[in-house]
Amino acid sequence: MDWWILKQLRAMILTDLRDFVPHGYFESEVEKFKLDDRITGADHFSHELRWGYLAGDLGRRLFFKSTAIMSARQVSASEVLMNLGMLAGAEAAQGSTTQLSK
């Protein structure tokens, strides 16, 4: 899948789950995901690590622990959000370690 399809998928999932995503959730700063500026693309990788962690955590909580009444589409969206979060985190980790190895 190319990056544009992933961006569209993220937007669709977050639209489906708009009632369950706290306002400003993905804009919150999580300092532990800030990578060293000497890494090429550190801002992008830091953003993706943070987004991946937050998306994976929210998706997991909605899919496994939520007591809210959700449609079948919303349940599926929460599972996809969890997996998109893991994918974003893994890709950011791979990209940053590739930069470090150079």
C-alpha positions in Angstrom: 0.0 0.0 0.0 1.3 3.4 -0.8 1.4 6.3 1.7 -1.6 8.1 0.1 -3.9 5.1 0.5 -2.8 4.8 4.2 -3.5 8.5 4.8 -7.0 8.1 3.3 -7.6 5.0 5.4 -6.5 6.8 8.5 -8.9 9.6 7.7 -11.8 7.3 7.0 -11.2 5.3 10.2 -11.0 8.4 12.3 -14.2 9.7 10.7 -15.9 6.4 11.6 -14.7 6.7 15.2 -15.2 10.5 15.6 -17.5 10.0 18.6 -14.8 8.0 20.5 -11.7 10.0 19.8 -11.1 12.7 22.4 -10.7 16.2 21.0 -7.1 17.0 20.3 -6.0 13.4 21.0 -3.5 13.1 18.2 -2.1 16.6 18.7 -1.0 15.8 22.2 2.8 15.9 22.7 4.4 12.7 24.0 8.0 13.7 24.6 9.3 10.2 24.8 8.8 9.8 21.0 11.0 12.7 20.1 13.9 11.4 18.1 17.3 13.1 18.0 17.5 15.9 15.4 20.6 14.4 13.9 18.6 11.6 12.4 17.5 12.5 8.8 13.7 12.8 8.9 13.6 12.9 12.7 10.5 15.1 12.8 8.5 12.7 10.5 9.6 9.6 12.3 8.8 11.2 15.7 5.4 12.2 14.5 4.7 8.7 13.1 5.9 7.0 16.3 3.7 9.2 18.4 0.7 8.7 16.1 1.3 5.0 15.9 1.4 4.7 19.7 -1.7 6.8 20.3 -3.6 5.1 17.5 -2.7 1.6 18.6 -3.6 2.3 22.2 -6.9 3.9 21.4 -7.8 1.2 18.9 -6.9 -1.5 21.5 -9.0 0.2 24.2 -12.0 0.6 21.9 -11.8 -2.9 20.4 -11.1 -4.9 23.6 -12.3 -2.8 26.5 -15.0 -0.5 25.4 -18.5 -0.8 26.8 -19.9 1.8 24.5 -22.5 0.7 21.9 -20.7 0.7 18.5 -21.9 -0.3 15.1 -20.2 -3.2 13.3 -18.4 -0.6 11.2 -17.1 1.2 14.3 -15.9 -2.1 15.9 -14.1 -3.0 12.7 -12.7 0.6 12.5 -11.3 0.3 16.0 -9.5 -2.9 15.1 -8.1 -1.4 11.9 -7.0 1.7 13.9 -5.1 -0.6 16.3 -3.3 -2.3 13.4 -2.6 1.0 11.6 -1.0 2.3 14.8 1.3 -0.8 15.0 2.2 -0.4 11.3 3.0 3.3 11.7 5.2 2.6 14.7 7.0 -0.2 13.0 7.6 1.8 9.8 8.9 4.7 11.8 11.2 2.5 13.8 12.5 0.9 10.7 13.1 4.2 9.0 14.9 5.7 11.9 17.1 2.7 12.4 18.0 2.7 8.7 19.1 6.3 9.1 21.1 5.4 12.1 22.9 2.5 10.3 24.0 4.9 7.6 
